[in-house]
């Protein structure tokens, strides 16, 4: 098979992943309401992805209020939605080729904060073309969010999507930066503005339910060894949730693998308590005359 054929197949799989993801994102968002279960919605969305012919590229993120990223339910989670600002961040892969999208469902009565990240994304997408600097996209995002009276989250960025890799260069900043990269035809990138009524920086919380393979290694403990086999075969280098593991004492197994630097964790990222964060994200393929949004129905 030639490189051209490989490229064509790669982009078709990116598109297929995006089509599945757009449908699941919209259906999952409709299920978010006061009293609904975080765990049930996450598991429903992950199973729906499989039904439609894809695989989850990472655990469904359900971030509430000041949470911005990396929050996913635990295996025995009983949390339900209240009058919250809810961010759903969902990924799909087809044979390792990815799509990534996010939407805010506002149950908190702050619709303008959700609009700020959505408008910022639309403005950035309008500017995507070969040769555009990622810093210019960041400036556009910052300008729109500022116009709503909010702050962009400056230490979170959009990113490239690789084969079995959720985050690759280039980063797409959410503010104006001087040092940046020019987008090229064929780049596959996820652009994801975050808007907040807080200071605009997130920090790591103590909760950690998402992990990914860091390096190869061997372990003596049976549960850790079984977990590592499943991780390597099913998830490869993509993030996974503790609740996805089919081993006894999964949390203990993960702690052992982390201690040996075989895995790394993704702590929940948060703004200051009492603040709210909204998010909107699409995946695009950069084309000769702009971009193709793969995660829009």
NORZICOR-V638675 format. One record per residue. N is the residue number from 1. RES is the residue in one small letter. OMEGA is omega in whole degrees, -180 to 180 (NA if undefined). BURIAL is 1 if it has 24 or more other C-alpha atoms within 12 Angstrom, else 0. D_FIRST is the distance of its C-alpha to the first C-alpha in Angstrom with 2 decimals. Layout:
BEGIN
n: [N | N]
res: [RES | RES]
omega: [OMEGA | OMEGA]
burial: [BURIAL | BURIAL]
d_first: [D_FIRST | D_FIRST]
END
This chain:
BEGIN
n: [1 | 2 | 3 | 4 | 5 | 6 | 7 | 8 | 9 | 10 | 11 | 12 | 13 | 14 | 15 | 16 | 17 | 18 | 19 | 20 | 21 | 22 | 23 | 24 | 25 | 26 | 27 | 28 | 29 | 30 | 31 | 32 | 33 | 34 | 35 | 36 | 37 | 38 | 39 | 40 | 41 | 42 | 43 | 44 | 45 | 46 | 47 | 48 | 49 | 50 | 51 | 52 | 53 | 54 | 55 | 56 | 57 | 58 | 59 | 60 | 61 | 62 | 63 | 64 | 65 | 66 | 67 | 68 | 69 | 70 | 71 | 72 | 73 | 74 | 75 | 76 | 77 | 78 | 79 | 80 | 81 | 82 | 83 | 84 | 85 | 86 | 87 | 88 | 89 | 90 | 91 | 92 | 93 | 94 | 95 | 96 | 97 | 98 | 99 | 100 | 101 | 102 | 103 | 104 | 105 | 106 | 107 | 108 | 109 | 110 | 111 | 112 | 113 | 114 | 115 | 116 | 117 | 118 | 119 | 120 | 121 | 122 | 123 | 124 | 125 | 126 | 127 | 128 | 129 | 130 | 131 | 132 | 133 | 134 | 135 | 136 | 137 | 138 | 139 | 140 | 141 | 142 | 143 | 144 | 145 | 146 | 147 | 148 | 149 | 150 | 151 | 152 | 153 | 154 | 155 | 156 | 157 | 158 | 159 | 160 | 161 | 162 | 163 | 164 | 165 | 166 | 167 | 168 | 169 | 170 | 171 | 172 | 173 | 174 | 175 | 176 | 177 | 178 | 179 | 180 | 181 | 182 | 183 | 184 | 185 | 186 | 187 | 188 | 189 | 190 | 191 | 192 | 193 | 194 | 195 | 196 | 197 | 198 | 199 | 200 | 201 | 202 | 203 | 204 | 205 | 206 | 207 | 208 | 209 | 210 | 211 | 212 | 213 | 214 | 215 | 216 | 217 | 218 | 219 | 220 | 221 | 222 | 223 | 224 | 225 | 226 | 227 | 228 | 229 | 230 | 231 | 232 | 233 | 234 | 235 | 236 | 237 | 238 | 239 | 240 | 241 | 242 | 243 | 244 | 245 | 246 | 247 | 248 | 249 | 250 | 251 | 252 | 253 | 254 | 255 | 256 | 257 | 258 | 259 | 260 | 261 | 262 | 263 | 264 | 265 | 266 | 267 | 268 | 269 | 270 | 271 | 272 | 273 | 274 | 275 | 276 | 277 | 278 | 279 | 280 | 281 | 282 | 283 | 284 | 285 | 286 | 287 | 288 | 289 | 290 | 291 | 292 | 293 | 294 | 295 | 296 | 297]
res: [x | x | x | x | x | x | x | x | x | x | x | x | x | x | x | x | x | x | x | x | x | x | x | x | x | x | x | x | x | x | x | x | x | x | x | x | x | x | x | x | x | x | x | x | x | x | x | x | x | x | x | x | x | x | x | x | x | x | x | x | x | x | x | x | x | x | x | x | x | x | x | x | x | x | x | x | x | x | x | x | x | x | x | x | x | x | x | x | x | x | x | x | x | x | x | x | x | x | x | x | x | x | x | x | x | x | x | x | x | x | x | x | x | x | x | x | x | x | x | x | x | x | x | x | x | x | x | x | x | x | x | x | x | x | x | x | x | x | x | x | x | x | x | x | x | x | x | x | x | x | x | x | x | x | x | x | x | x | x | x | x | x | x | x | x | x | x | x | x | x | x | x | x | x | x | x | x | x | x | x | x | x | x | x | x | x | x | x | x | x | x | x | x | x | x | x | x | x | x | x | x | x | x | x | x | x | x | x | x | x | x | x | x | x | x | x | x | x | x | x | x | x | x | x | x | x | x | x | x | x | x | x | x | x | x | x | x | x | x | x | x | x | x | x | x | x | x | x | x | x | x | x | x | x | x | x | x | x | x | x | x | x | x | x | x | x | x | x | x | x | x | x | x | x | x | x | x | x | x | x | x | x | x | x | x | x | x | x | x | x | x | x | x | x | x | x | x]
omega: [-177 | 177 | -180 | 179 | 179 | 179 | -179 | 180 | 178 | -176 | 176 | 180 | 172 | -179 | 180 | 178 | -180 | 180 | 177 | -174 | 180 | 180 | -178 | 178 | -178 | -180 | -180 | -179 | 179 | -179 | -179 | 179 | 180 | 179 | 179 | -176 | 174 | -175 | -179 | -180 | 179 | -178 | 177 | -178 | -179 | 178 | 178 | 176 | -179 | 179 | -177 | 173 | 177 | 173 | 175 | 178 | 175 | 180 | 176 | 177 | 174 | -176 | -172 | 172 | -177 | 178 | -179 | -175 | 171 | 175 | 175 | -176 | 172 | -174 | -178 | -176 | 178 | -176 | 173 | -179 | 169 | 177 | -168 | 163 | -171 | 173 | 174 | 178 | -170 | 178 | 177 | 168 | 171 | -176 | 176 | 178 | -161 | 164 | -173 | -178 | 177 | 178 | 174 | 171 | -175 | 172 | -171 | -178 | 178 | -173 | -177 | 178 | 176 | 179 | -176 | -180 | 179 | 179 | 179 | 179 | -180 | -180 | 179 | 180 | 179 | -176 | -177 | 175 | 178 | 178 | 179 | 179 | 180 | 176 | 177 | 176 | 177 | 179 | 178 | 179 | -179 | -178 | -179 | -179 | 177 | -179 | 177 | -179 | 180 | 178 | 169 | 174 | -167 | 179 | 166 | -176 | 164 | -169 | 171 | 177 | -179 | 178 | -174 | 179 | -176 | -179 | 175 | 172 | 1 | 169 | 176 | -174 | 176 | 175 | 177 | 175 | -177 | -179 | -179 | -175 | 175 | 177 | -179 | 175 | 178 | 176 | 174 | -174 | 173 | 178 | -173 | 174 | 171 | 176 | -178 | 171 | 176 | -174 | 177 | 175 | 177 | 176 | -176 | 172 | -177 | -178 | -178 | 179 | -177 | -177 | 174 | -180 | -180 | -177 | 177 | 179 | 178 | -179 | 180 | -176 | -173 | -179 | 179 | 179 | 178 | 178 | -178 | 177 | 179 | -180 | -177 | -177 | -171 | -170 | -177 | -177 | -179 | 179 | 179 | -180 | 174 | -176 | 178 | -174 | -179 | -178 | 174 | 177 | -176 | -178 | 178 | 179 | -180 | 178 | 178 | -179 | 176 | -179 | -180 | 179 | 175 | 177 | 165 | -179 | 177 | 177 | 175 | 180 | -172 | 164 | 178 | -180 | -179 | 178 | 177 | 178 | 172 | -175 | 172 | -174 | 169 | 172 | -180 | 168 | 180 | -178 | -179 | -174 | 179 | 177 | 175 | 180 | -175 | -173 | 178 | 178 | NA]
burial: [0 | 0 | 0 | 0 | 0 | 0 | 0 | 0 | 0 | 1 | 1 | 0 | 1 | 1 | 1 | 1 | 1 | 1 | 1 | 1 | 1 | 1 | 1 | 1 | 1 | 1 | 1 | 1 | 1 | 0 | 1 | 1 | 0 | 0 | 0 | 0 | 1 | 1 | 1 | 1 | 1 | 1 | 1 | 1 | 1 | 1 | 1 | 1 | 1 | 0 | 0 | 0 | 0 | 1 | 1 | 1 | 1 | 1 | 1 | 1 | 1 | 1 | 1 | 1 | 1 | 1 | 1 | 1 | 1 | 1 | 1 | 1 | 1 | 1 | 0 | 0 | 0 | 0 | 0 | 0 | 1 | 0 | 0 | 1 | 1 | 1 | 1 | 1 | 1 | 1 | 1 | 1 | 1 | 1 | 1 | 1 | 1 | 1 | 1 | 1 | 1 | 1 | 1 | 1 | 1 | 1 | 1 | 1 | 0 | 1 | 0 | 1 | 1 | 1 | 1 | 1 | 1 | 1 | 1 | 1 | 1 | 1 | 1 | 1 | 1 | 0 | 1 | 1 | 1 | 0 | 1 | 1 | 1 | 1 | 1 | 1 | 1 | 1 | 1 | 1 | 1 | 1 | 1 | 1 | 1 | 1 | 0 | 1 | 0 | 1 | 1 | 1 | 1 | 1 | 1 | 1 | 1 | 1 | 1 | 1 | 1 | 1 | 1 | 1 | 1 | 1 | 1 | 0 | 0 | 1 | 1 | 1 | 1 | 1 | 1 | 1 | 0 | 0 | 0 | 0 | 1 | 0 | 1 | 1 | 0 | 1 | 1 | 1 | 1 | 1 | 1 | 1 | 1 | 1 | 1 | 1 | 1 | 1 | 1 | 1 | 1 | 1 | 1 | 0 | 0 | 0 | 0 | 1 | 1 | 1 | 1 | 1 | 1 | 1 | 0 | 0 | 0 | 0 | 0 | 0 | 0 | 0 | 1 | 1 | 1 | 1 | 1 | 1 | 1 | 1 | 1 | 1 | 0 | 1 | 1 | 1 | 1 | 1 | 1 | 1 | 1 | 1 | 1 | 1 | 1 | 0 | 0 | 0 | 0 | 1 | 1 | 0 | 1 | 1 | 1 | 1 | 1 | 1 | 0 | 0 | 0 | 1 | 1 | 1 | 1 | 1 | 1 | 1 | 1 | 1 | 1 | 0 | 0 | 0 | 1 | 1 | 1 | 1 | 1 | 1 | 1 | 1 | 1 | 1 | 1 | 1 | 0 | 0 | 0 | 0 | 1 | 1 | 1 | 1 | 1 | 1 | 0]
d_first: [0.00 | 3.81 | 6.78 | 8.19 | 6.13 | 6.75 | 10.18 | 10.89 | 10.35 | 12.45 | 15.13 | 15.40 | 16.15 | 18.58 | 20.20 | 20.50 | 22.09 | 24.37 | 25.49 | 26.45 | 28.14 | 30.19 | 31.62 | 32.48 | 34.02 | 36.27 | 37.30 | 38.01 | 40.04 | 42.19 | 43.13 | 44.48 | 48.26 | 51.35 | 51.73 | 48.10 | 46.59 | 44.02 | 42.59 | 42.43 | 40.57 | 38.04 | 37.40 | 37.35 | 34.69 | 32.48 | 32.83 | 32.26 | 28.89 | 27.93 | 29.43 | 27.27 | 24.00 | 23.58 | 24.97 | 27.51 | 26.07 | 29.62 | 33.03 | 34.68 | 36.97 | 40.41 | 42.39 | 46.05 | 48.41 | 48.18 | 44.96 | 41.88 | 39.00 | 38.05 | 40.62 | 39.55 | 41.92 | 42.88 | 42.85 | 46.50 | 46.66 | 49.44 | 49.19 | 49.62 | 49.35 | 52.54 | 53.16 | 50.19 | 47.65 | 44.43 | 40.95 | 38.00 | 34.78 | 31.86 | 28.16 | 25.28 | 21.80 | 18.97 | 16.78 | 18.26 | 17.79 | 21.40 | 24.15 | 27.74 | 30.93 | 34.69 | 37.86 | 41.57 | 43.90 | 47.42 | 50.12 | 52.29 | 53.72 | 52.00 | 49.79 | 49.84 | 48.07 | 45.18 | 45.26 | 45.09 | 41.64 | 40.37 | 41.76 | 40.43 | 36.87 | 37.23 | 38.59 | 35.80 | 33.12 | 34.97 | 34.65 | 30.94 | 29.20 | 27.34 | 29.86 | 32.12 | 33.44 | 33.19 | 36.90 | 37.66 | 36.09 | 38.25 | 41.29 | 40.71 | 40.44 | 43.56 | 45.49 | 44.95 | 45.80 | 48.83 | 49.92 | 50.28 | 52.44 | 49.99 | 48.01 | 44.25 | 43.21 | 42.44 | 40.98 | 38.19 | 35.16 | 32.03 | 28.78 | 25.07 | 22.73 | 19.98 | 17.65 | 20.38 | 22.82 | 25.52 | 27.04 | 25.32 | 26.60 | 27.93 | 31.09 | 32.66 | 36.42 | 39.04 | 41.51 | 41.76 | 40.67 | 40.85 | 37.87 | 34.64 | 31.08 | 29.82 | 27.08 | 24.03 | 21.76 | 19.06 | 21.35 | 21.78 | 25.40 | 28.16 | 31.53 | 34.49 | 38.07 | 40.80 | 44.39 | 47.49 | 51.26 | 51.37 | 51.05 | 47.27 | 46.23 | 45.06 | 45.78 | 44.75 | 46.71 | 47.40 | 45.34 | 41.92 | 39.92 | 36.33 | 34.61 | 31.27 | 30.05 | 31.16 | 30.49 | 30.16 | 33.45 | 35.55 | 38.59 | 41.45 | 42.51 | 41.26 | 40.72 | 38.89 | 36.67 | 35.88 | 35.17 | 32.80 | 30.86 | 30.50 | 29.59 | 26.88 | 25.32 | 25.79 | 26.01 | 24.34 | 25.27 | 26.22 | 29.97 | 31.80 | 35.38 | 38.03 | 38.53 | 35.00 | 35.80 | 36.91 | 39.25 | 43.00 | 44.42 | 41.16 | 42.97 | 44.40 | 41.03 | 39.52 | 42.51 | 41.98 | 38.29 | 39.28 | 42.06 | 39.67 | 37.36 | 34.51 | 34.57 | 35.71 | 37.44 | 37.55 | 41.24 | 42.19 | 42.59 | 45.83 | 48.02 | 51.77 | 53.45 | 54.75 | 52.09 | 49.38 | 45.70 | 43.49 | 39.72 | 37.23 | 33.46 | 30.42 | 26.75 | 25.42 | 22.38 | 23.76 | 23.25 | 24.56 | 27.82 | 28.40 | 26.55 | 25.23 | 27.05 | 24.89 | 27.87 | 30.35 | 31.14]
END
